[in-house]
Amino acid sequence: MTQLPQNIGFVGAGNMASAIIGGLLSAGYDSARLCAIDPSEAAQTKLHNLGISEVGGQPGPTFRTSELVIVAVKPQFMQAATEGIKKHLAPETVVMSVAAGISVSALKDQLSNSNAPVVRCMPNTPALVGAGASGLFASPEVTDRQRAGIDAVMGVVGTTVWLEKESHIDVVTAISGSGPAYFFAFMEAMIATGERMGLDHETASQLTLQTALGAAKLATQQSDPVNELRRNVTSPGGTTERALESFDQDNLEALVNRGMQACLARAQEMAKEFG
Ligand SMILES: NC(=O)c1ccc[n+]([C@@H]2O[C@H](COP(=O)([O-])OP(=O)(O)OC[C@H]3O[C@@H](n4cnc5c(N)ncnc54)[C@H](OP(=O)(O)O)[C@@H]3O)[C@@H](O)[C@H]2O)c1
């Protein structure tokens, strides 16, 4: 816990902020050192119920002494959110945005501080269950100690990777940001096929979901690369081989490549739209 920032402020206390706050509290972080700004009464009540007292529409004392401020609003609300906090930030406070498409320079412009230490973070929704994957990019002003603090914060909701190039945030979006939806789509297709083959929806869902979980656990907990794991379940002349040959004939890799390229292109478009 020593690496975690002293006080942490949230701007926007919706799904993503709640996931991080939940992870911090589960890890034993003191609720008195957390605070949030969010106009939504529902969001305020939820945080009060978690024991966080400094929650409201305006920055309070904990916010003004926060070493880290996490801005977790939709990209279109980013300008309004930063406008409301910029006069209340200490010079050394790191501002981390989890909004897609807002560049480091746009964030600094919005904060009216070209030397502000800022971080872009692309999380994903499995953070809600502590199994997230976040890509992070820091401006040069962010110190190693601050990076370590952010790494510890995002580490409470999953794994983290630091990127050398800001453009790679868009690649993270194409892999892990949007990735959960690709796997959900694959699961939907497997469930629908299981039903067409005669199983009821619940049974097909149970088998599909547990298989996805089991495959992900095997891939993350064993040292074998995924292609080796695939070969291990593919006996020559067997059933799995027949399915994989069919995927190959339909060029599964090209299909995935086209989808991820489309995602990357949209992330780049959004970066242009939001600055
Ligand atoms: N890669 C991913 O899978 C992923 C996953 C989750 C989140 N994200 C990113 O994380 C960000 C937050 O997403 P979310 O799902 O947590 O959104 P959310 O649930 O809508 O939460 C955002 C909260 O911010 C509040 N808000 C709006 N304007 C504000 C302002 N000016 N100051 C303070 N609070 C304000 C909203 O209040 P109202 O409801 O009243 O507007 C809402 O409570 C988004 O930019 C999203 O793209 C990415």
The ligand as a MOL file (V3000), in Angstrom:
LIG
                    3D

  0  0  0     0  0            999 V3000
M  V30 BEGIN CTAB
M  V30 COUNTS 48 52 0 0 0
M  V30 BEGIN ATOM
M  V30 1 N -12.3100 1.0770 -22.4590 0
M  V30 2 C -13.4120 0.8260 -21.8120 0
M  V30 3 O -13.9970 -0.2550 -21.9050 0
M  V30 4 C -13.9350 1.8030 -20.8850 0
M  V30 5 C -14.7000 1.2730 -19.9130 0
M  V30 6 C -15.2800 2.1320 -19.0640 0
M  V30 7 C -15.0350 3.4650 -19.1880 0
M  V30 8 N -14.2590 3.9690 -20.1420 0 CHG=1
M  V30 9 C -14.1240 5.4210 -20.2370 0
M  V30 10 O -14.2050 5.9170 -18.9240 0
M  V30 11 C -14.9740 7.1100 -18.9090 0
M  V30 12 C -16.0860 6.9780 -17.8780 0
M  V30 13 O -16.9720 5.9290 -18.2690 0
M  V30 14 P -18.1110 5.4100 -17.3100 0
M  V30 15 O -18.6750 4.1960 -17.9540 0
M  V30 16 O -17.5970 5.3320 -15.9100 0 CHG=-1
M  V30 17 O -19.1550 6.6190 -17.4600 0
M  V30 18 P -20.4360 6.9400 -16.5680 0
M  V30 19 O -20.8750 5.7080 -15.8280 0
M  V30 20 O -21.3750 7.6750 -17.4380 0
M  V30 21 O -19.8710 7.9210 -15.4470 0
M  V30 22 C -19.4940 9.2410 -15.6860 0
M  V30 23 C -20.0020 10.0700 -14.5170 0
M  V30 24 O -19.4810 11.3890 -14.6780 0
M  V30 25 C -20.5180 12.3030 -14.3750 0
M  V30 26 N -20.2270 13.6000 -14.9800 0
M  V30 27 C -20.6680 14.1260 -16.1490 0
M  V30 28 N -20.1640 15.3590 -16.3240 0
M  V30 29 C -19.3880 15.6360 -15.2420 0
M  V30 30 C -18.5990 16.7500 -14.8520 0
M  V30 31 N -18.4960 17.8570 -15.6070 0
M  V30 32 N -17.9240 16.6960 -13.6790 0
M  V30 33 C -18.0100 15.5960 -12.9080 0
M  V30 34 N -18.7370 14.5010 -13.2260 0
M  V30 35 C -19.4150 14.5130 -14.3880 0
M  V30 36 C -21.7580 11.6330 -14.9110 0
M  V30 37 O -22.9270 12.2030 -14.3630 0
M  V30 38 P -24.2960 12.1110 -15.2510 0
M  V30 39 O -24.6480 10.6610 -15.3000 0
M  V30 40 O -25.2340 12.9510 -14.4710 0
M  V30 41 O -23.9440 12.6580 -16.6070 0
M  V30 42 C -21.5240 10.1880 -14.4510 0
M  V30 43 O -21.9570 9.9850 -13.1160 0
M  V30 44 C -15.5080 7.3250 -20.3140 0
M  V30 45 O -14.7430 8.3170 -20.9550 0
M  V30 46 C -15.3360 5.9960 -20.9860 0
M  V30 47 O -15.0710 6.1230 -22.3390 0
M  V30 48 C -13.6880 3.1390 -21.0060 0
M  V30 END ATOM
M  V30 BEGIN BOND
M  V30 1 1 1 2
M  V30 2 2 2 3
M  V30 3 1 2 4
M  V30 4 1 4 5
M  V30 5 2 4 48
M  V30 6 2 5 6
M  V30 7 1 6 7
M  V30 8 2 7 8
M  V30 9 1 8 9
M  V30 10 1 8 48
M  V30 11 1 9 10
M  V30 12 1 9 46
M  V30 13 1 10 11
M  V30 14 1 11 12
M  V30 15 1 11 44
M  V30 16 1 12 13
M  V30 17 1 13 14
M  V30 18 2 14 15
M  V30 19 1 14 16
M  V30 20 1 14 17
M  V30 21 1 17 18
M  V30 22 2 18 19
M  V30 23 1 18 20
M  V30 24 1 18 21
M  V30 25 1 21 22
M  V30 26 1 22 23
M  V30 27 1 23 24
M  V30 28 1 23 42
M  V30 29 1 24 25
M  V30 30 1 25 26
M  V30 31 1 25 36
M  V30 32 1 26 27
M  V30 33 1 26 35
M  V30 34 2 27 28
M  V30 35 1 28 29
M  V30 36 1 29 30
M  V30 37 2 29 35
M  V30 38 1 30 31
M  V30 39 2 30 32
M  V30 40 1 32 33
M  V30 41 2 33 34
M  V30 42 1 34 35
M  V30 43 1 36 37
M  V30 44 1 36 42
M  V30 45 1 37 38
M  V30 46 2 38 39
M  V30 47 1 38 40
M  V30 48 1 38 41
M  V30 49 1 42 43
M  V30 50 1 44 45
M  V30 51 1 44 46
M  V30 52 1 46 47
M  V30 END BOND
M  V30 END CTAB
M  END
